[in-house]
């Protein structure tokens, strides 16, 4: 079998799963004005471990097959076009989808960008700009390395001891995720204190991040840059002054690196409420993206757009995830 035939098969097989192709065609015939935004984080040569990694990678092969499926059966648009594309959809037309990536990780340039370029697809990368001048690993990367290296125990971080009910931070499935959210939910000063203590425990290594030249390379590939806030605080935990600063700090520097205005924001940890959305609007952002797993509707608040994290189980599962998300939203639409 030739390479071309293998790629064609990888696109069509997921939608041959029982009911998936039928559902997609049935939904497309209707007038529902719906769309979907997907969000990826890490990509790598191998699929990550969902049980024991805070930020497990989507394999490059899975990413390619997922994006091939979207290109073959949906209308892929830029993230800043999704609301308009949903509102203009007519019966029989493909449902619009947008592709996004979060965080400043080298794999965006090494793995994701080449796949996107080869498929001719648009995507938006929400960056903090924290590593523009040099490596600056996120605190949860330090947490992962500290645990993997056997250098972190609950007694090292009293804040976690209280919030995790003394559950050991070892290879217990789900423990690291629980620890990550415990830290992310702390007030910003306490979270910074934890991050400072994690850095020496993490040891050498870590992701190199994205330099100014890397950001410009993403732009040269035709990809869009959005803002993810410099310090990646959980924005709903900030007071008004802290929230205003988060919307501003580092934005101009990243804008200069990307040589473009940053008009879209991907909220850190995907968390947003009405107060955060209003702060984003006041800061001049036109679009804001959460990780609330819901499709985009025709009357969507452009500053509270939901996004779906693709399953890492298989491209076939991803195909079902997309069509079922649209189907559930379709069932909940009010009569027109």
C-alpha positions as CSV (number, residue, x, y, z in Angstrom):
1,X,0.0,0.0,0.0
2,X,1.4,3.4,-1.0
3,X,1.9,6.3,1.5
4,X,-0.9,8.3,-0.2
5,X,-3.4,5.4,0.3
6,X,-2.4,5.0,3.9
7,X,-3.0,8.7,4.6
8,X,-6.4,8.5,2.8
9,X,-7.4,5.5,4.9
10,X,-6.3,7.2,8.1
11,X,-8.8,10.1,7.4
12,X,-11.8,7.9,6.4
13,X,-11.6,5.1,8.9
14,X,-12.6,7.0,12.0
15,X,-15.8,8.2,10.4
16,X,-16.6,4.6,9.4
17,X,-17.1,3.8,13.0
18,X,-20.7,2.8,13.7
19,X,-22.9,5.8,13.6
20,X,-20.2,8.4,13.4
21,X,-20.3,9.1,9.7
22,X,-24.1,8.9,9.7
23,X,-24.4,11.4,12.6
24,X,-22.0,13.9,10.9
25,X,-24.0,13.8,7.7
26,X,-27.3,14.1,9.4
27,X,-26.2,17.1,11.5
28,X,-24.7,18.8,8.4
29,X,-28.1,18.7,6.6
30,X,-29.7,20.7,9.4
31,X,-29.6,24.5,10.0
32,X,-27.8,24.4,13.4
33,X,-25.3,27.2,13.7
34,X,-22.6,25.4,15.7
35,X,-18.8,25.0,15.6
36,X,-16.0,23.7,17.7
37,X,-12.6,24.9,18.9
38,X,-10.0,22.3,19.9
39,X,-7.0,23.0,22.1
40,X,-3.7,21.1,22.2
41,X,-0.8,21.5,24.5
42,X,2.2,19.3,24.1
43,X,3.0,17.1,21.0
44,X,5.7,14.6,20.8
45,X,7.0,11.4,19.1
46,X,4.9,9.3,21.5
47,X,1.5,9.6,23.1
48,X,1.8,10.8,26.7
49,X,0.6,9.0,29.9
50,X,-2.7,10.6,31.0
51,X,-2.6,8.9,34.4
52,X,0.9,10.0,35.5
53,X,1.7,13.2,33.5
54,X,0.4,16.7,34.2
55,X,0.7,17.7,30.5
56,X,0.7,14.4,28.5
57,X,1.7,14.8,24.9
58,X,-0.4,14.1,21.8
59,X,1.7,12.0,19.5
60,X,2.6,13.6,16.2
61,X,1.0,10.8,14.3
62,X,-2.3,11.2,16.2
63,X,-2.1,15.0,15.7
64,X,-1.7,14.6,12.0
65,X,-4.6,12.1,11.7
66,X,-6.8,14.3,13.9
67,X,-6.1,17.4,11.7
68,X,-6.5,15.4,8.5
69,X,-10.0,14.4,9.7
70,X,-10.9,18.0,10.5
71,X,-9.7,19.1,7.1
72,X,-11.6,16.3,5.3
73,X,-14.9,16.7,7.0
74,X,-15.1,20.1,8.6
75,X,-14.4,23.7,7.7
76,X,-11.2,24.7,9.4
77,X,-11.0,28.5,10.1
78,X,-8.9,30.7,12.3
79,X,-9.8,31.0,15.9
80,X,-10.7,34.7,15.4
81,X,-13.1,33.7,12.6
82,X,-15.0,31.0,14.4
83,X,-17.9,33.1,15.8
84,X,-18.6,34.6,12.4
85,X,-18.2,31.3,10.6
86,X,-20.8,29.7,13.0
87,X,-23.2,32.6,12.5
88,X,-23.0,32.3,8.7
89,X,-23.3,28.6,8.4
90,X,-26.2,27.3,6.3
91,X,-27.8,23.9,5.9
92,X,-25.6,21.4,4.1
93,X,-22.4,23.3,4.8
94,X,-19.6,21.9,6.9
95,X,-19.4,22.8,10.6
96,X,-16.6,25.2,11.2
97,X,-13.8,24.3,13.6
98,X,-10.7,26.1,14.8
99,X,-7.4,24.7,16.1
100,X,-5.5,26.2,19.0
101,X,-2.4,25.4,21.1
102,X,-1.5,26.7,24.6
103,X,1.7,27.4,26.4
104,X,5.3,28.2,25.4
105,X,6.8,24.8,24.5
106,X,9.4,24.0,21.9
107,X,7.2,21.2,20.4
108,X,4.9,23.9,18.9
109,X,7.7,24.8,16.5
110,X,9.4,21.3,16.3
111,X,6.3,19.2,15.8
112,X,3.0,21.0,15.5
113,X,3.9,23.7,13.0
114,X,5.3,21.3,10.4
115,X,2.1,19.2,10.6
116,X,0.0,22.4,10.2
117,X,2.1,23.7,7.3
118,X,2.0,20.4,5.5
119,X,-1.8,20.3,5.7
120,X,-2.2,24.0,4.9
121,X,-4.3,24.6,8.1
122,X,-4.6,27.7,10.2
123,X,-4.0,27.6,14.0
124,X,-3.6,30.0,16.9
125,X,-0.8,29.6,19.5
126,X,-1.6,31.2,22.9
127,X,1.8,32.1,24.4
128,X,2.9,33.8,27.6
129,X,6.2,35.2,26.3
130,X,7.9,34.0,29.4
131,X,10.7,32.3,27.5
132,X,11.4,34.9,24.9
133,X,14.9,35.7,26.3
134,X,15.8,32.3,27.7
135,X,14.5,29.0,29.2
136,X,11.8,29.7,31.9
137,X,10.0,26.4,32.5
138,X,6.4,26.6,33.8
139,X,6.0,25.6,37.5
140,X,4.0,22.5,36.6
141,X,6.9,21.3,34.5
142,X,9.1,21.7,37.5
143,X,6.6,19.8,39.6
144,X,6.6,16.9,37.1
145,X,10.4,16.7,37.0
146,X,10.7,16.9,40.8
147,X,8.3,14.0,41.3
148,X,9.8,12.0,38.4
149,X,13.2,12.4,39.9
150,X,12.1,11.4,43.4
151,X,13.0,14.8,44.9
152,X,9.5,15.9,46.0
153,X,7.4,14.6,48.8
154,X,4.4,16.1,50.5
155,X,6.6,17.4,53.4
156,X,8.4,19.5,50.9
157,X,5.3,21.5,50.1
158,X,3.0,22.0,53.2
159,X,0.4,23.6,51.0
160,X,-0.1,20.4,49.1
161,X,0.0,18.4,52.3
162,X,-3.2,20.2,53.5
163,X,-5.0,20.1,50.2
164,X,-4.2,16.5,49.1
165,X,-5.2,14.8,52.3
166,X,-1.6,13.4,52.6
167,X,-1.9,11.5,49.3
168,X,1.6,10.5,48.2
169,X,2.9,12.4,45.1
170,X,4.4,9.2,43.5
171,X,3.1,7.2,40.6
172,X,-0.5,7.0,41.9
173,X,-2.8,7.6,38.9
174,X,-4.2,11.1,39.0
175,X,-2.1,12.4,42.0
176,X,-0.1,14.8,39.9
177,X,-3.2,16.3,38.4
178,X,-4.7,16.9,41.8
179,X,-1.4,18.5,43.0
180,X,-1.3,20.7,39.9
181,X,-4.8,22.1,40.5
182,X,-4.1,22.5,44.2
183,X,-1.2,24.8,43.4
184,X,-2.9,26.6,40.5
185,X,-5.8,27.5,42.9
186,X,-3.6,29.1,45.5
187,X,-3.5,32.9,45.8
188,X,-0.9,34.3,43.4
189,X,1.6,35.1,46.1
190,X,1.4,31.6,47.6
191,X,1.6,30.0,44.1
192,X,4.8,32.0,43.4
193,X,6.2,30.8,46.7
194,X,5.5,27.2,45.8
195,X,7.0,27.7,42.3
196,X,10.2,29.2,43.8
197,X,10.6,26.1,45.9
198,X,9.9,23.7,43.1
199,X,12.6,25.2,40.8
200,X,15.6,23.7,42.7
201,X,13.8,20.4,43.3
202,X,13.2,20.1,39.5
203,X,16.9,19.7,38.7
204,X,18.4,20.3,35.3
205,X,16.6,20.2,32.0
206,X,13.1,21.1,31.2
207,X,11.6,22.6,28.0
208,X,13.6,25.3,26.3
209,X,10.5,27.3,25.5
210,X,10.1,29.7,22.6
211,X,12.5,32.5,21.9
212,X,11.8,35.6,19.8
213,X,13.1,33.9,16.7
214,X,10.9,30.9,17.3
215,X,7.8,33.1,17.6
216,X,8.7,34.8,14.4
217,X,9.2,31.4,12.7
218,X,5.6,30.5,13.8
219,X,4.4,33.7,12.2
220,X,6.3,33.1,9.0
221,X,4.5,29.7,8.8
222,X,1.3,31.6,8.6
223,X,0.2,30.9,12.2
224,X,-1.5,33.3,14.6
225,X,-0.2,34.3,18.0
226,X,-2.5,35.1,20.9
227,X,-1.8,36.0,24.5
228,X,-1.8,33.5,27.5
229,X,-0.6,36.0,30.1
230,X,3.0,36.3,31.3
231,X,2.6,34.6,34.7
232,X,-0.1,32.1,33.9
233,X,-2.1,32.9,37.0
234,X,-5.5,31.3,37.5
235,X,-7.2,34.6,36.6
236,X,-10.4,34.0,38.6
237,X,-8.3,34.1,41.8
238,X,-6.9,37.6,41.2
239,X,-8.3,40.9,42.6
240,X,-9.1,43.7,40.2
241,X,-5.6,45.2,40.2
242,X,-4.0,41.8,39.7
243,X,-6.4,41.0,36.9
244,X,-5.7,44.3,35.1
245,X,-1.9,43.7,35.4
246,X,-2.2,40.1,34.1
247,X,-4.0,41.4,31.0
248,X,-1.2,43.9,30.3
249,X,2.1,42.5,31.7
250,X,4.3,41.1,28.9
251,X,1.7,41.6,26.2
252,X,3.6,44.4,24.4
253,X,6.8,42.4,24.4
254,X,5.2,39.4,22.9
255,X,3.4,41.6,20.4
256,X,6.7,43.0,19.3
257,X,8.2,39.5,19.0
258,X,5.3,38.4,16.9
259,X,5.2,41.6,14.9
260,X,1.4,41.7,15.3
261,X,-1.3,43.0,17.6
262,X,-2.5,40.4,20.1
263,X,-6.3,40.6,20.0
264,X,-7.1,37.1,21.3
265,X,-6.5,35.6,24.7
266,X,-6.4,32.0,25.9
267,X,-7.2,32.1,29.6
268,X,-4.6,30.3,31.7
269,X,-5.9,26.9,32.9
270,X,-9.0,27.7,30.7
271,X,-10.6,29.5,33.6
272,X,-12.9,32.5,33.0
273,X,-15.9,34.1,34.6
274,X,-17.8,37.2,33.8
275,X,-15.4,39.4,35.7
276,X,-12.4,38.0,33.8
277,X,-14.2,38.3,30.5
278,X,-14.9,42.0,31.3
279,X,-11.3,42.6,32.2
280,X,-10.3,41.1,28.8
281,X,-12.7,43.3,27.0
282,X,-11.5,46.4,28.8
283,X,-7.9,45.4,27.9
284,X,-8.8,45.5,24.2
285,X,-9.1,41.8,23.5
286,X,-11.7,40.9,20.9
287,X,-11.8,37.1,21.6
288,X,-11.3,35.0,24.7
289,X,-11.0,31.2,24.9
290,X,-11.8,29.0,27.9
291,X,-11.5,25.2,28.2
292,X,-15.2,24.8,29.0
293,X,-15.9,21.8,26.8
294,X,-18.8,23.2,24.7
295,X,-19.3,24.0,21.0
296,X,-19.5,27.5,19.7
297,X,-23.1,28.8,19.1
298,X,-24.3,31.6,16.8
299,X,-24.9,33.9,19.8
300,X,-21.6,33.1,21.5
301,X,-20.0,35.7,23.8
302,X,-16.8,36.2,21.9
303,X,-14.8,36.6,25.1
304,X,-16.0,33.3,26.6
305,X,-15.6,30.8,23.8
306,X,-15.3,27.2,24.9
307,X,-12.7,24.7,23.7
308,X,-12.5,20.9,23.7
309,X,-9.4,19.1,24.6
310,X,-9.0,16.2,22.1
311,X,-8.9,12.7,23.5
312,X,-5.4,11.1,23.4
313,X,-6.8,7.6,23.2
314,X,-6.9,7.4,19.4
315,X,-7.9,9.4,16.3
316,X,-11.0,7.2,16.1
317,X,-12.1,8.4,19.6
318,X,-11.4,12.0,18.5
319,X,-13.7,11.6,15.5
320,X,-16.5,10.4,17.9
321,X,-15.7,13.2,20.4
322,X,-16.2,15.9,17.8
323,X,-19.4,14.6,16.3
324,X,-21.0,13.8,19.7
325,X,-20.1,17.3,21.0
326,X,-21.9,18.8,18.1
327,X,-24.8,16.4,18.5
328,X,-25.3,17.2,22.2
329,X,-25.3,20.9,21.5
330,X,-27.7,20.5,18.6
331,X,-30.2,18.7,21.0
332,X,-30.0,21.6,23.4
333,X,-30.6,24.3,20.8
334,X,-33.9,26.2,21.3
335,X,-36.5,25.9,18.6
336,X,-36.1,28.5,15.8
